[in-house]
């Protein structure tokens, strides 16, 4: 018996890997995404539950498709805070042989799109490092605002305005990087005569500050990844007490989304590790203006 026709050990291993991958895809109830939009639809469907590192990759890819499209596997891994092998594992979950094939979805998506924070190279020399940083932050802010212009969920925005305008008292909740946004929105609501409470957690009193929240009140929450602040706990308390909840956040993976009556996605670009807040402030100010106008109508 010469063994002709028997598969080699490597072929058996490859076949087993393929079968395993196919079973995992079928179990999750989706097909291999062919476009970036299809990938986003799968990620936002709630059918895929990732372990910590793969979830970290999913959030980064959701927020920074241009970086994924234009970077090497080492660069993307460093930006996402994972090992390159984790990117390969993520691609294989979706039926791709490796990261390069998977990256093609992002390359097609960004072709001809509005330039992001990297922008066009400056032709004139910048005088110093501070000016270089300033120009970089301006570019990041422009990219963030441009993303809002390119695609904005008007229906969700109008629902958020309606819920906030109907509330007896608005609790404004956000911490860490989101706190500058919530502090300014609370101030402008007050200037427009709209009663509100800024939950600032001074003296670790945040849970006491939301202690009187009820079903006639509303929460305006702002939260950005990595979602490791006290905000989800505070919003959960409001949800249990039947308050209406509207949220500004930066991906479908935010823990606030299942608790929210309506939410808007606002993704901020970054430069040198610093993220812009331009788009979040713009959307928040539009909410304030909308609430004030609706109450005055």
TAQUIBEL-V744139 format. One record per backbone hydrogen bond with DSSP energy under -0.5 kcal/mol. NH is the residue of the N-H (numbers start at 1). CO is the residue of the C=O. Records with the same first field share a line. If there is no record, write none. Layout:
BEGIN
NH->CO  CO
END
This chain:
BEGIN
6->3
12->8
13->9
14->10
15->11
16->12
17->13
18->14
19->15
20->16
21->17
22->18
23->19
24->20
25->21
26->22
27->23
28->24
29->25  26
30->25
36->105
39->35
40->36
41->37
42->38
43->39
44->40
45->41  42
46->43
47->42
49->47
50->48
55->51
56->52
57->53
58->54
59->55
60->56
61->57
62->58
63->59
64->60
68->64
69->65
70->66
71->67
76->72
77->73
78->74
79->75
80->76
81->77
82->77
86->83
87->83
88->84
89->85
90->86
91->87
92->88
93->89
94->90  91
95->92
96->91
102->98
103->99
104->100  101
105->102
106->102  103
107->103
108->104
109->105
110->106
111->107
113->110
119->116
132->128
133->129
134->130
135->131
136->132
137->133
138->134
139->135
140->136
141->137
142->138
143->139
144->140
145->141
146->142
147->143
148->144
149->145
150->146
151->147
154->152
157->153
158->154
159->155
160->156
161->157
162->158
163->159
164->160
165->161
166->162
167->163  164
168->216
170->195
171->169  218
172->170  197
173->171  220
174->199
178->175
179->176
180->176
181->178
182->178
183->179
184->180
185->181
186->182
187->183
188->184
189->185
190->186
191->187
192->188
193->190
194->189
195->193
197->170
199->172  197
200->198
204->201
205->202
209->205
210->206
211->208
213->210
217->214
218->169
219->244
220->171
221->219  246
222->173
223->248
227->224
233->230
234->230
235->231
236->232
237->233
238->234
239->235
240->236
241->237
242->239
243->238
244->217
246->219
247->262
248->221
249->247  264
250->223
254->251
257->254
259->256
260->256  257
261->245
262->245
264->247
266->249  264
268->266
269->140
271->274
274->271
276->269
281->277
282->278
283->279
284->280
285->281
286->282
287->283
288->284
289->285
290->286
291->287
292->288
293->289
294->290
295->291
296->292
297->293
END
